[in-house]
Amino acid sequence: MSGKEPSDADKIKLENARVKYEECKKTGCADEQEFFNEYHDIAVSLLIDLSGKLDLPDAPPIEIEHGYVKPGGWGAKQDPATWSVTNMKDPPEQFKVVDDNGINIATNFKTKVGAEAYITEAKNAGQCPTGQHLDPATNKCVPDSPPPTGGNDKDQFGIAKIHKDKPSGTTNTVFKLEEKRRNYASGKPSEDSVEYTATAKSKEQNSDVEATFYTKINSFKTKEPDSLSDKLTGPPHKDGAGSWAIPDFMTDGSASKTLEVEVKHPHNESVNPKPLTAIGGSIVGKWFGHKAITWVKDGKRYVESWIHFPVKNIDAVGLEQEDAWRQYIPTTDISKKFVNANGTLTTCRIDGVKKGDPPDFKYCSVREISPP
């Protein structure tokens, strides 16, 4: 043994290599020998016995990624013992979990280790990864069911519908773009902002709606991220007015803000349910599909949001619709905040853009839906 005690950084490096190797060995991944060699070489360089886990000061845990699970699944085997990790074809730098027939279980993992940890999580008795649930009849994890769709499952732009049309309901595609200077009640510095708004003919037509946007932020502040906010059911903004349900999407792709309500302007209240899937990176400078959906059923108001990102070709986006949309926030009851729609506006608001270079919008609509 060396007379020099390994540093904490050395121990953490070795422990990370050991965990990667052990997880790979458990799941039978193809890189088992490569991970062992890495672990072995680090250990030999430190002259440390490979017999077991080190006593670490603050070893970071392996992050379990949840990837993307198609609503309804791809028809793969749901026994995690049959699962393994492989590279995706598009994008090739990401990974996916497949069954022993090569059929997708979950896709778009950023790291192989994260995908392998996803398999390990699924093997824990009584627990299922995000996007799946435990079937009590078989005691196995199965994909969540897809949302109901109407007979006509695409709108006039060729964009997939999540929920059924309301019988004799309206679809509004007329929006107004406004650039504004935003002065905050909190006292933070003023900045430029944009609002893209559709106006319904009545509050009733603005109560149960599926709002769809494709947005590209062209210029944006560089110091901090902000949210792209879809504001539903509200009237024009003035002090004391309300109420709005506001699904949020952070420009840096984080989940620090996902849903707010504004019962009385200008005070927002955070709800922030944990999203069902990750956005997958910054949306600035890229086309980003987002849906904000709300409805009233049995005297309660519900909200959910969906995303299509990344978008491969905005000019032929109709060809991408199959499996493109992922539910972002779960269906959330906000009845304790408000129920009735008090206004006719649906607005996409983005703060921090630069004046004279507003975001681009395409294929936008506000469609009346039947409560699911």
KAVENLIN-V106025 format. One record per backbone hydrogen bond with DSSP energy under -0.5 kcal/mol. NH is the residue of the N-H (numbers start at 1). CO is the residue of the C=O. Records with the same first field share a line. If there is no record, write none. Layout:
NH: CO  CO
This chain:
5: 3
11: 7
12: 8
13: 9
14: 10
15: 11
16: 12
17: 13
18: 14
19: 15
20: 16
21: 17
22: 18
23: 19
24: 20
25: 21
26: 22
27: 23
28: 24
29: 24
32: 29
35: 31
36: 32
37: 33
38: 34
39: 35
40: 36
41: 37
42: 38
43: 39
44: 40
45: 41
46: 42
47: 43  44
48: 43
56: 54
65: 63  114
68: 107
70: 68
72: 144
73: 70
74: 104
80: 78
82: 79
83: 80
84: 98
86: 96
88: 94
92: 89
94: 91
95: 109
96: 86
97: 106
98: 84
99: 103
102: 99
105: 97
106: 97
107: 68
109: 95
115: 111
116: 112
117: 113
118: 114
119: 115
120: 116
121: 117
122: 118
123: 119
124: 120  121
127: 124
132: 129
133: 142
135: 140
136: 134
138: 135
139: 135
140: 135
141: 78
142: 133
144: 131
153: 151
155: 159
158: 155
161: 153
166: 368
169: 166
172: 366
173: 171
175: 173
176: 197
178: 195
180: 193
182: 180  191
183: 181
184: 182  188
187: 184
191: 182
193: 180
194: 350
195: 178
196: 348
197: 176  195
198: 346
199: 174
200: 344
206: 203
207: 204
208: 204
209: 207  294
210: 367
211: 292
212: 365
213: 290
214: 362
215: 288
216: 360
217: 283  286
218: 216
219: 357
221: 352
228: 249
229: 227  349
230: 247
231: 229  347
232: 230  245
234: 345
240: 265
241: 238
243: 262
244: 262
245: 232
246: 260
247: 230
248: 258
249: 228
250: 254
251: 226
253: 250
260: 246
261: 269
262: 244
264: 267
265: 241
267: 264
268: 266
269: 261
271: 259
272: 259
276: 328
277: 328
279: 253
280: 253
283: 251
284: 251
285: 217
286: 283
288: 215
289: 308
290: 213
291: 306
292: 211
293: 304
294: 209
295: 302
297: 300
300: 297
302: 295
303: 332
304: 293
305: 329
306: 291
307: 326
308: 289
311: 287
312: 310
316: 313
317: 314
319: 316
320: 317
321: 318
324: 321
325: 321
326: 307
328: 305
329: 305
330: 274
332: 303
334: 301  332
337: 334
338: 334
342: 233  340
343: 233
345: 234
346: 198
347: 231
348: 196
349: 229  347
350: 194
351: 227
352: 192
353: 192
357: 354
360: 216
362: 214
365: 212
366: 172
367: 210
368: 170
369: 208
370: 164
